[in-house]
Amino acid sequence: MCYGFHMIPIFPKFKPIELTNREVLEGYFREHPPLVSEFTFTNLFGWRKIQNYQVSKYRDGFLVLKEFKAKISFLQPLTTGNQAEAVQACFGYLKEKTEFPAIERAGEDFIAAGAWDDSQFVISEDRDNFDYLYDTKELTELAGEKFHDKKNLLNQFLKKYQYRYQNLTPELVPECLRFEHEWCEDRDCEKIEGLSHEKCAVLEMLNNFHSLSSKGGIIRIAEKIVALTLGERLNNDTMVIHAEKAKNGITGLYQAINWEFLKNQAQDFRFVNREQDLGVEGLRRAKMSYNPVRLIKKHRITQR
């Protein structure tokens, strides 16, 4: 299949990821469905300014370069051929640019497909970036003892509040942008680096919602938006959730927006990927409390 490679320079030249690259990269992802959450165009595009993502054509796929806090590295090579060869190409490029060359977010499928020479490569698990995978049916039914607490919180919300759920449309984006700013004001996002970066990514996803493949949902109480979520197809059987925001002080609201969005937008998917916890203790507890069916491992590759 032709992915319109002419729009992206050939390695070792790179260009920043732009909206015009959507068709090219989504074509590759459709042909080679990803396992890990980083590899949707919406995700790469939304985080492109924070991570300084740049892309290059390499053989039948792509290489994605990132530069975060003056540290330069590659994401897992998007190739279907010789994984180790693509990795060597990345290290060859990085050796002139950094003292600590590395490839990040390499999924367990990429590692399993490669013939790795232990005398050359060090492959280490990156627990803070493992993706959490859940059963869609379980999260919509919330049945059984293991979901008792979640079901109880949801029921409290349903009994107490008159609300309205809506699938996100481009016409609702201006209200969603205001909600995102309000959500961040309540949490002093600008003083917390992780929340500040997430805000930037969410604003990119919302401002370009009409041009991206993402889906979304909102909950209103008294006609005011109090919760927002964004997600999209990751692969043939998995929906990935990129963002989930809910107003403070409303018991069960996070459970409600998750429940409504999955009922309305994810019933064609067996699994839900809710991305990583970044090593944040509270976030890890929250993600584990939803009883993941498994964690999708990611790895960091360095040289001996």
C-alpha positions as CSV (number, residue, x, y, z in Angstrom):
1,M,0.0,0.0,0.0
2,C,1.1,3.5,-0.8
3,Y,1.0,5.9,2.3
4,G,2.0,9.1,0.5
5,F,5.6,8.9,1.6
6,H,6.4,11.9,-0.5
7,M,4.9,14.1,2.3
8,I,7.6,12.9,4.8
9,P,11.3,13.2,4.2
10,I,13.5,10.1,3.9
11,F,15.7,9.2,6.9
12,P,18.0,10.8,8.2
13,K,16.0,13.9,7.4
14,F,13.0,14.8,9.7
15,K,10.1,17.1,9.8
16,P,7.8,18.1,12.6
17,I,4.5,16.2,12.7
18,E,1.7,18.2,11.1
19,L,-2.0,17.8,10.5
20,T,-1.2,17.1,6.8
21,N,0.6,13.9,7.9
22,R,-2.7,12.4,9.2
23,E,-3.6,10.4,6.2
24,V,-0.1,9.1,5.8
25,L,0.3,7.9,9.3
26,E,-3.2,6.7,9.8
27,G,-2.8,4.6,6.7
28,Y,0.2,2.9,8.2
29,F,-1.6,2.3,11.5
30,R,-4.6,0.8,9.7
31,E,-2.4,-1.6,7.8
32,H,-0.3,-2.4,10.9
33,P,-2.6,-1.9,14.0
34,P,-0.6,-0.7,17.0
35,L,-0.7,-2.3,20.5
36,V,0.6,0.6,22.6
37,S,-1.3,3.8,23.1
38,E,1.3,6.2,21.7
39,F,0.7,5.2,18.2
40,T,-2.4,6.9,17.0
41,F,-2.1,10.1,14.9
42,T,-4.2,12.0,17.4
43,N,-1.8,11.1,20.2
44,L,1.3,12.0,18.2
45,F,-0.3,15.2,17.0
46,G,-1.7,16.3,20.3
47,W,1.7,15.9,22.1
48,R,3.9,17.1,19.2
49,K,4.7,20.4,20.8
50,I,5.5,19.1,24.2
51,Q,7.6,16.2,23.0
52,N,8.9,18.0,19.8
53,Y,7.9,15.0,17.7
54,Q,9.5,14.8,14.3
55,V,9.0,12.1,11.6
56,S,11.0,10.5,8.9
57,K,10.3,7.8,6.3
58,Y,12.4,4.6,7.0
59,R,12.0,1.6,4.6
60,D,8.4,0.5,4.7
61,G,7.5,2.7,7.7
62,F,8.5,5.6,9.9
63,L,10.8,6.7,12.6
64,V,9.6,9.2,15.2
65,L,12.2,11.4,16.9
66,K,11.4,13.2,20.2
67,E,13.2,15.9,22.1
68,F,11.9,16.5,25.6
69,K,13.7,18.7,28.2
70,A,16.8,18.8,25.9
71,K,16.9,14.9,25.9
72,I,16.7,13.4,22.4
73,S,15.5,9.9,21.7
74,F,13.4,7.8,19.4
75,L,10.0,6.2,19.9
76,Q,9.7,2.5,18.9
77,P,10.4,2.3,15.2
78,L,7.3,1.9,13.1
79,T,8.6,-0.8,10.8
80,T,7.5,-4.3,9.8
81,G,10.9,-5.6,8.7
82,N,14.1,-6.2,10.7
83,Q,13.5,-4.6,14.1
84,A,17.1,-4.8,15.2
85,E,18.2,-3.1,11.9
86,A,15.8,-0.2,12.5
87,V,17.1,0.1,16.1
88,Q,20.7,0.2,14.8
89,A,19.7,3.0,12.5
90,C,18.2,5.0,15.4
91,F,21.4,4.5,17.5
92,G,23.6,5.5,14.6
93,Y,21.7,8.7,14.3
94,L,21.6,9.4,18.0
95,K,25.3,8.8,18.7
96,E,26.3,12.1,17.2
97,K,23.6,14.0,19.2
98,T,23.5,12.6,22.7
99,E,25.6,10.9,25.3
100,F,22.8,8.6,26.3
101,P,21.1,7.3,23.2
102,A,17.8,5.4,23.8
103,I,14.6,4.1,22.2
104,E,11.5,4.5,24.3
105,R,8.0,3.1,24.5
106,A,8.9,-0.1,22.6
107,G,5.8,-2.3,22.9
108,E,6.0,-6.0,23.9
109,D,4.9,-7.0,20.4
110,F,7.9,-5.1,18.9
111,I,10.3,-6.7,21.4
112,A,8.8,-10.2,20.8
113,A,9.2,-9.9,17.0
114,G,12.9,-9.0,17.1
115,A,16.0,-11.2,17.2
116,W,17.9,-9.3,19.8
117,D,21.7,-9.7,20.4
118,D,22.2,-9.4,24.1
119,S,25.8,-8.4,23.5
120,Q,24.6,-5.2,21.7
121,F,21.3,-4.2,23.3
122,V,19.9,-3.7,26.8
123,I,16.1,-4.1,26.9
124,S,14.5,-2.9,30.2
125,E,10.8,-2.7,31.2
126,D,9.4,0.8,31.6
127,R,6.7,0.1,34.3
128,D,5.6,3.7,34.6
129,N,4.5,3.7,30.9
130,F,2.8,0.3,30.8
131,D,-0.7,0.7,29.3
132,Y,-3.7,-0.5,31.3
133,L,-6.1,-2.7,29.3
134,Y,-9.7,-3.3,30.4
135,D,-12.6,-5.4,29.3
136,T,-15.3,-3.1,27.7
137,K,-18.2,-5.3,28.8
138,E,-16.9,-5.3,32.4
139,L,-16.6,-1.5,32.5
140,T,-20.1,-1.0,31.2
141,E,-21.8,-3.6,33.3
142,L,-19.7,-3.1,36.5
143,A,-21.0,-6.4,37.8
144,G,-19.7,-8.5,40.7
145,E,-17.8,-7.8,43.9
146,K,-14.7,-6.5,42.2
147,F,-16.6,-3.6,40.8
148,H,-18.8,-3.0,43.9
149,D,-17.2,0.3,44.8
150,K,-17.4,1.7,41.2
151,K,-21.0,0.7,40.8
152,N,-21.9,2.2,44.2
153,L,-20.3,5.6,43.2
154,L,-22.1,5.5,39.8
155,N,-25.4,4.7,41.5
156,Q,-24.9,7.6,43.9
157,F,-24.5,9.9,40.9
158,L,-27.5,8.5,39.0
159,K,-29.8,8.9,42.0
160,K,-28.6,12.4,42.9
161,Y,-28.2,14.2,39.6
162,Q,-30.4,15.0,36.6
163,Y,-27.8,15.0,33.8
164,R,-27.5,14.7,30.0
165,Y,-24.8,12.8,28.1
166,Q,-23.8,13.9,24.5
167,N,-21.4,12.5,22.0
168,L,-18.9,15.2,21.2
169,T,-19.3,17.1,17.9
170,P,-17.4,20.0,16.4
171,E,-20.1,22.4,17.4
172,L,-19.5,21.5,21.1
173,V,-15.8,22.2,21.0
174,P,-15.9,25.9,22.2
175,E,-17.8,24.8,25.3
176,C,-15.3,22.0,25.9
177,L,-12.4,24.4,25.6
178,R,-13.9,26.6,28.3
179,F,-14.5,23.5,30.5
180,E,-10.8,22.4,30.0
181,H,-9.6,25.9,31.1
182,E,-11.9,25.8,34.1
183,W,-10.8,22.3,35.1
184,C,-7.2,23.5,35.0
185,E,-7.9,26.6,37.0
186,D,-9.4,24.5,39.7
187,R,-6.2,22.4,39.9
188,D,-3.5,25.0,39.2
189,C,-2.4,23.2,36.2
190,E,0.2,25.8,35.3
191,K,2.0,25.0,38.6
192,I,2.1,21.3,37.9
193,E,4.2,20.3,34.9
194,G,2.4,17.1,34.1
195,L,-1.0,18.8,34.2
196,S,0.3,21.7,32.2
197,H,1.6,19.4,29.5
198,E,-1.6,17.4,29.4
199,K,-3.6,20.7,29.1
200,C,-1.6,21.6,26.0
201,A,-2.2,18.2,24.4
202,V,-6.0,18.2,25.2
203,L,-6.3,21.7,23.8
204,E,-4.6,20.6,20.6
205,M,-7.0,17.6,20.3
206,L,-10.0,19.8,20.9
207,N,-9.0,22.7,18.6
208,N,-8.4,20.2,15.8
209,F,-11.3,17.8,16.7
210,H,-13.0,18.3,13.3
211,S,-9.8,17.2,11.5
212,L,-8.9,14.2,13.7
213,S,-10.3,10.7,14.1
214,S,-11.0,11.0,17.8
215,K,-14.3,10.6,19.5
216,G,-15.6,12.2,22.6
217,G,-18.4,12.6,25.1
218,I,-19.6,15.2,27.6
219,I,-21.9,15.2,30.6
220,R,-24.1,18.2,31.4
221,I,-25.7,19.1,34.7
222,A,-28.1,22.1,34.5
223,E,-26.9,22.4,30.9
224,K,-23.3,23.2,32.0
225,I,-20.5,20.8,30.9
226,V,-19.1,19.0,34.0
227,A,-17.2,16.1,32.4
228,L,-15.4,15.5,29.2
229,T,-13.6,12.5,27.6
230,L,-11.7,11.9,24.4
231,G,-10.7,8.6,22.8
232,E,-10.4,6.8,19.5
233,R,-9.8,3.4,17.8
234,L,-6.4,2.0,18.6
235,N,-6.6,-1.3,16.8
236,N,-9.3,-3.7,15.6
237,D,-10.5,-4.6,19.1
238,T,-9.3,-1.8,21.3
239,M,-10.5,1.8,22.0
240,V,-7.9,4.1,23.6
241,I,-8.9,6.8,26.1
242,H,-6.7,9.9,25.7
243,A,-8.3,12.2,28.3
244,E,-11.0,12.1,31.0
245,K,-11.9,15.2,33.0
246,A,-14.6,15.8,35.6
247,K,-15.6,18.7,37.8
248,N,-14.5,18.5,41.4
249,G,-17.0,17.7,44.2
250,I,-19.5,15.6,42.2
251,T,-19.5,12.0,43.6
252,G,-19.5,9.4,40.9
253,L,-19.0,11.8,38.0
254,Y,-15.8,10.1,36.8
255,Q,-17.5,6.8,36.8
256,A,-20.5,8.2,34.9
257,I,-18.5,9.8,32.1
258,N,-16.5,6.6,31.6
259,W,-19.7,4.5,31.7
260,E,-21.6,6.7,29.3
261,F,-18.8,7.1,26.8
262,L,-18.1,3.3,26.6
263,K,-21.8,2.5,26.2
264,N,-22.2,5.1,23.4
265,Q,-18.9,4.9,21.6
266,A,-17.0,1.7,22.4
267,Q,-19.5,-1.1,22.1
268,D,-17.7,-2.3,18.9
269,F,-14.5,-2.8,20.8
270,R,-13.7,-5.7,23.2
271,F,-11.0,-3.8,25.1
272,V,-10.3,-0.3,26.4
273,N,-6.8,1.0,26.7
274,R,-6.6,3.7,29.4
275,E,-2.9,4.5,28.8
276,Q,-0.2,4.7,31.4
277,D,0.1,6.0,35.0
278,L,3.5,7.8,34.5
279,G,4.6,6.5,37.9
280,V,2.1,8.8,39.7
281,E,1.0,6.8,42.8
282,G,-2.6,8.1,43.0
283,L,-3.1,7.6,39.3
284,R,-1.7,4.0,39.6
285,R,-4.1,3.2,42.4
286,A,-7.0,4.6,40.3
287,K,-6.2,2.6,37.2
288,M,-5.7,-0.6,39.2
289,S,-9.0,-0.1,41.0
290,Y,-10.8,-0.6,37.6
291,N,-9.4,-4.2,37.5
292,P,-7.4,-4.2,34.3
293,V,-7.4,-7.5,32.4
294,R,-3.7,-7.0,31.8
295,L,-0.9,-4.4,31.5
296,I,0.7,-3.9,28.1
297,K,4.4,-3.8,28.7
298,K,6.6,-1.1,27.1
299,H,10.4,-1.1,27.1
300,R,13.4,1.1,26.8
301,I,16.2,0.0,24.5
302,T,19.8,1.1,25.1
303,Q,23.2,-0.2,23.9
304,R,25.8,-2.1,25.8
